Amino acid sequence: MRKLSLLLLIPFSVLTLYALLDVGYLGIFEYQVHSSAGWQVFADLVVALILVICWLIKDAKTHGRTVWPWIVATLFLGSIAPLLYFAVQPGAAKNDQTVSAV
């Protein structure tokens, strides 16, 4: 999972940086309010991130990790935070090798 997270994190972060430089942080949200399709996409993102946050809470408790920084980061950074969570997860490299061997 760590390798996949890193593979997605880098291009997604570049795309996010480009969007931020192009329209700014609030501009990303403003773009969504101009049509019902934009509202739907935004609502879908909110639902998906709520599910991810619920999973983060459970996973962090299971592994004894502090969850609040990840929740706050997810609220402000969206998908970048959960991708980082996977990428820096202790023992993730060992788990990747175990999964690959199966």
MILOVO-522354 format. One record per residue (C-alpha): x negated, y negated, z. Coordinates in nm, 2 decimals, padded with zeros to 4 digits. Example, Ala and Ser with C-alpha at 12.3 -4.5 7.8 and 13.67 -1.06 7.14 Angstrom:
REM MILOVO-522354
+--------+--------+--------+
|      X |      Y |      Z |
+--------+--------+--------+
| -01.23 |  00.45 |  00.78 |
| -01.37 |  00.11 |  00.71 |
+--------+--------+--------+
REM end
This chain:
REM MILOVO-522354
+--------+--------+--------+
|      X |      Y |      Z |
+--------+--------+--------+
|  00.00 |  00.00 |  00.00 |
| -00.29 | -00.23 |  00.07 |
| -00.42 | -00.21 | -00.29 |
| -00.08 | -00.28 | -00.43 |
| -00.04 | -00.58 | -00.20 |
| -00.37 | -00.72 | -00.30 |
| -00.29 | -00.66 | -00.67 |
|  00.04 | -00.85 | -00.63 |
| -00.09 | -01.11 | -00.39 |
| -00.35 | -01.27 | -00.61 |
| -00.15 | -01.34 | -00.92 |
|  00.16 | -01.43 | -00.72 |
| -00.04 | -01.68 | -00.51 |
| -00.18 | -01.84 | -00.83 |
|  00.17 | -01.87 | -00.97 |
|  00.29 | -02.02 | -00.64 |
|  00.00 | -02.27 | -00.63 |
|  00.08 | -02.37 | -00.99 |
|  00.44 | -02.43 | -00.90 |
|  00.35 | -02.63 | -00.59 |
|  00.11 | -02.85 | -00.78 |
|  00.37 | -02.89 | -01.06 |
|  00.69 | -02.98 | -00.86 |
|  00.59 | -02.98 | -00.49 |
|  00.72 | -02.77 | -00.20 |
|  01.07 | -02.93 | -00.20 |
|  01.08 | -02.93 | -00.58 |
|  01.09 | -02.55 | -00.58 |
|  01.41 | -02.56 | -00.38 |
|  01.56 | -02.86 | -00.57 |
|  01.53 | -02.67 | -00.89 |
|  01.76 | -02.40 | -00.76 |
|  02.06 | -02.62 | -00.68 |
|  02.13 | -02.73 | -01.04 |
|  02.34 | -02.42 | -01.13 |
|  02.53 | -02.13 | -00.99 |
|  02.26 | -01.90 | -01.12 |
|  02.00 | -02.09 | -00.92 |
|  02.21 | -02.06 | -00.61 |
|  02.24 | -01.69 | -00.67 |
|  01.87 | -01.64 | -00.71 |
|  01.80 | -01.84 | -00.40 |
|  02.06 | -01.64 | -00.20 |
|  01.91 | -01.32 | -00.33 |
|  01.57 | -01.43 | -00.21 |
|  01.71 | -01.52 |  00.13 |
|  01.88 | -01.18 |  00.17 |
|  01.56 | -01.00 |  00.06 |
|  01.34 | -01.19 |  00.30 |
|  01.58 | -01.13 |  00.59 |
|  01.55 | -00.76 |  00.52 |
|  01.17 | -00.79 |  00.50 |
|  01.17 | -00.98 |  00.83 |
|  01.37 | -00.71 |  01.00 |
|  01.13 | -00.45 |  00.87 |
|  00.83 | -00.67 |  00.98 |
|  00.97 | -00.68 |  01.33 |
|  01.01 | -00.31 |  01.35 |
|  00.67 | -00.23 |  01.20 |
|  00.49 | -00.49 |  01.41 |
|  00.64 | -00.34 |  01.73 |
|  00.55 |  00.01 |  01.62 |
|  00.19 | -00.09 |  01.56 |
|  00.15 | -00.33 |  01.85 |
|  00.11 | -00.63 |  01.63 |
|  00.23 | -00.99 |  01.70 |
|  00.52 | -01.05 |  01.47 |
|  00.60 | -01.42 |  01.52 |
|  00.33 | -01.56 |  01.30 |
|  00.45 | -01.34 |  01.02 |
|  00.81 | -01.44 |  01.06 |
|  00.72 | -01.81 |  01.05 |
|  00.49 | -01.76 |  00.76 |
|  00.76 | -01.57 |  00.57 |
|  01.01 | -01.85 |  00.63 |
|  00.77 | -02.11 |  00.49 |
|  00.57 | -01.91 |  00.23 |
|  00.82 | -01.64 |  00.12 |
|  00.68 | -01.32 | -00.02 |
|  00.32 | -01.42 |  00.02 |
|  00.34 | -01.36 |  00.40 |
|  00.46 | -01.00 |  00.38 |
|  00.21 | -00.93 |  00.11 |
| -00.06 | -01.06 |  00.34 |
|  00.08 | -00.85 |  00.62 |
|  00.03 | -00.54 |  00.42 |
| -00.32 | -00.65 |  00.29 |
| -00.46 | -00.72 |  00.64 |
| -00.28 | -00.43 |  00.82 |
| -00.53 | -00.26 |  01.05 |
| -00.61 |  00.09 |  00.93 |
| -00.45 |  00.01 |  00.59 |
| -00.75 |  00.13 |  00.39 |
| -00.76 |  00.46 |  00.58 |
| -00.38 |  00.50 |  00.51 |
| -00.44 |  00.43 |  00.14 |
| -00.70 |  00.71 |  00.12 |
| -00.47 |  00.95 |  00.30 |
| -00.18 |  00.88 |  00.06 |
| -00.41 |  00.91 | -00.24 |
| -00.53 |  01.25 | -00.12 |
| -00.18 |  01.39 | -00.10 |
+--------+--------+--------+
REM end
